[in-house]
Amino acid sequence: QVQLVESGGGLVQPGGSLRLSCAASGFAFGTYTMYWYRQAPGKERELVAAIGSRGSTNYADSVKGRFTISRDNAKNTVYLQMNSLEPEDTAVYYCRGVYSSSNYWGQGTQVTVSS
């Protein structure tokens, strides 16, 4: 059974940090490109960051220099380190795994940035 389970969300003050984790099971994690997306209330889901199977990364302009995506293939886990958080980062964060025609999503974790 394929599963992507996000964790690490919560409430944080502006300027704070959080690290999200996404634990994968049921598929060959190391071969998949992994993504973090987010969806704020009333807005479309948007791509935040991506990491290829060999570790190449890409980021949305809005998070460059603040967020870092990484993966640990031995643990079948992808991470999103989020620093200097802003209220505009408030959203449900989802991880996604893609390889060829296979495409899996997690259930999401809420991140709220507020004082």
N, C-alpha and C positions, 0 to 999 in steps of 0.2 A: 504494500500500500504506500503510495506516494504521499509524503507529508512535508510541508514547509511550515515551521512554527516560529513566529517572531516573538521576541521578548525584549524587555529593557525600556519600554516606553514609560511615560509618567508625566508628572507636573514639574516644571523647572522654571526658575526665574530667568528673565532676559540676561544674556551674557553667560549663562551656565552651560553645562555639558551633559550629554547622555551618550551611552553606547548601546546601540541596538544590535541584537543577534538574531540570526535566522538559522535554525537547525534543520537540516534536510535529511530525509530518509526515503528509501524505496526507489532510488534511481542513482545513476552513476554521476554523482555530484561533481567530481573532478573534471568531467568533460563538458560541463554546462557553463555557459555565460550566465552570471548572476547579476540581478538588478535590484535596486531599491527605487520604489515609486512612492509618491505621497498624494493624498487627496484631502484637500481642505473643504469645509462645508460650502456647498454651493459652487464648487469649482470642479474642473475636470481633473482626472488623475494625471500626474505629471512625472516624468522620469527625473530622478534625483542623481543617481550614480550607477555605473556599470563596471563590472570586472570580468575580464575574459578568463578562460581556463588557464592561461599562462600568466595571469596577473596584470595584464594591461588594464588601465582604468580610464574612465571618462566621467565628467561631472557636468551638471547643469550650471550655467553661469551664476545662478543665484546662490550656489553653495560652494563654489570654488574657493579654496583657501580656508574654509571653515569645516567642511566635512571630509572624511576619509573613508573610503570603502576598502575592505581587505577580506581575505578568505583564508581558511585553514582547511585544506583538503583532507588532512588526517582526521579532523573532527567533523567533516561535512557541514561546516558552518561558515556563513558570510556575516560580516560585521559592518556597521556604519557608525563611525565615531563622529559625533556632532558637537562642535565647539562654537562658542560665541553665538549661542542660539538667540533668535529674534522672535517676536510674536508672530511674524509672518511664516515662521517654520511650523506653526501649529497645524497638525494634520494627522490623519491616520497613515501610517507608514507600512508599506507592503513589500515583501520580497518576492522575486520572480526568478524562475530558472528556465532557460531556453537552450535547447539543442536540437538542431534540425527541425522536425515538425512537432517536437515535444515542448510543451509550454505549461509550467506549473506556477500557481500563485499560493501565497500564504493567506492567512485570515486577517492579518493586519494588527498593528499595535498603535495605540493612541499616544501622541506626543502633544503636550500642551505647554506653551511658553507664555507665562503670565506672572506678573508681580502681585 
